[in-house]
Amino acid sequence: MKPVLSVRGLDKRFGAVVAADALSIDIAPSQKVSLIGANGAGKTTFVNMVTGYLKPDSGSIELDGMDIGRRSPRHVARLGISRSFQIPQLFIELTAAENLAVAVSGARAQALSFHSPAEAQGRRDKALELLARFGLTDVADRPILELAGGVRKLVDIAMALVRRPKLLLLDEPTSGVSAEEKFATMDRVIHAIAPDAATIVFVEHDMEIVGRYADRVVAFYQGRILADGNPHDVLKDPEVRRYVTGGAQ
Amino acid sequence: MKQGLHPLLMIALVAAVTLFGRVLPTWTLSLATVAASNALIALGIVVLARTGNVSFGQGLFFAAGGYGVALIANVWGVTDAVAQMIIGAVCGGLLGLVIGPLIARYSGIFFGMLTLALSMVLYGALVKSTALGGSDGFNVGRPSLFGMSFNDPREADFMLYAVSVITTGFAGIAATILFRSELGLASLAVRENNLRVEYLGISANLVITINFVIAAIFAGASGAFALMAQRHIDPQFAYWTTSGEFVFVAVLAGYQSVAAVFVASMALELVRSFSNLYLPNTWQLVLGVFLLCVILFLPRGIGSLWIRERQKRMRPTAATPIAAQKEAAL
């Protein structure tokens, strides 16, 4: 099957630090891929390069066969890759619905209107529909700064979903969520994004989440791919256990 | 979404304020004209400030509008007040179109200092330009309106008052519609997190440029009014203290309300006039204390007085039980 995302020989260095060392990876449609690795292994650098925030020193990144390696985050988003952030990147003085309304405006092909109300019925309906999918209808009209971290995380993911992306990148979707709630939160995320984003790549440190929700795991170590395969095999890999999970399964 | 006055109600308000000029004492007419003109340029600064950028050099466009109108009036004899206002707006807008895309890639203090630097470049050029009267500037004739000349000073003052109030009023209505629009919301988003805006597929630079050009148009029209009121123009129009005064009004107003800009502009003119009258040697001190008080007690500007109250009324006093449970769970 033709991959949605195809990365070949990706290199990125920050001075003496090697953040990506000849990375090559294909992501097939409908896969749920988890990126694991210790801090500094290069997972977020990979996400930043795929989404256009960082330019690779060398190598290619293709989305559906189109080279996107030198494009800006705006162009990459328009081509079909969306992301959420480890620390939610929201407009904190705006309400949750207004945050979603901005995302809906960005997803339209037309230029921003000077006169059409920001929350015209169509846009507000779309915003509320997405918030409802994440179970956030009650907080729609509350400013983000009044919301708890977990709720912000869900709003952040909802915003990334507005474009119905071909590929959705989630950077630690359950970080900051209590151990008791992590599965409920992840269930909600997976359920909410299912209709719009078939292919998901998520960065995760929690191996229980990885084992339960990923159908493929890619382990990073010092900018290289240490192991790549199904969760069962990768999490049992001795090198992954030594350098990444520290024995956790 | 925050809702304010309906545009039709705002038009009625503009008409009422214009007619109110008929019963105002003559000295307040010129004061109100200056206040309306300053409010117009400060409104532009507020439009721009909603993207998180403050221009310390709006005198650039103010002077461009003023000099453009003055030159056209003297060369081609265009004295109509409405035509002069439009010429001023076009001059400011065209200059904004040239500078906006270049400056939109900067932010924060760099943005502010670049605008200031550009305005001082124009100031320097004007001072050295003998063809434009150098530091003394030059005079223009009395404005007319639709072919009518106004020889009676009160009628002339009222005409200028009416044109400036109507123009500023309509600019305020346009700004209100803009603030509530898709672009207005995107501007606030740029102000808070321009990187996320880019990740959503919106060009933050384009949003800033559009707001910058709107601010330049308002500044150009304001320069035209200042010229009509003084019937004289000189490089002081582009000087940094002139720009600073407009920022002063914008800071007083805050960025949340259009009406606040008019209130702030009028308040500033009244404080300045009365302190100048009763404390001629220390009126700047009074102005400074006034600004300090506003910053201290209303850090988000005069507009926060009623915006905050409206938000309090609209928002539930406590989270609903379901939302509270959800937040506790997450």
Interface residues (C-beta under 8 A of the other chain):
Chain A: T51 Y53 S72 P73 R74 A77 R78 S82 R83 Q89 L90 F91 I92 E93 L94 E98 N99 A101 V102 A103 S105 G106 A107 L112 S113 F114 H115 S116 P117 A118 E119 A120 R123 G135 L136 D138 V139 D141 R142 L147 A148 G149 G150 V151 K153 L154 M159 A160 V162 R163 V177 S178 E181 A184 T185
Chain B: M1 I177 L178 R180 S181 E182 L183 G184 L185 A186 L188 A189 E192 N193 L195 R196 V197 E198 Y199 L200 G201 I202 S203 V207 M314 R315 A319 T320 I322 A323 K326 E327 A328 A329 L330
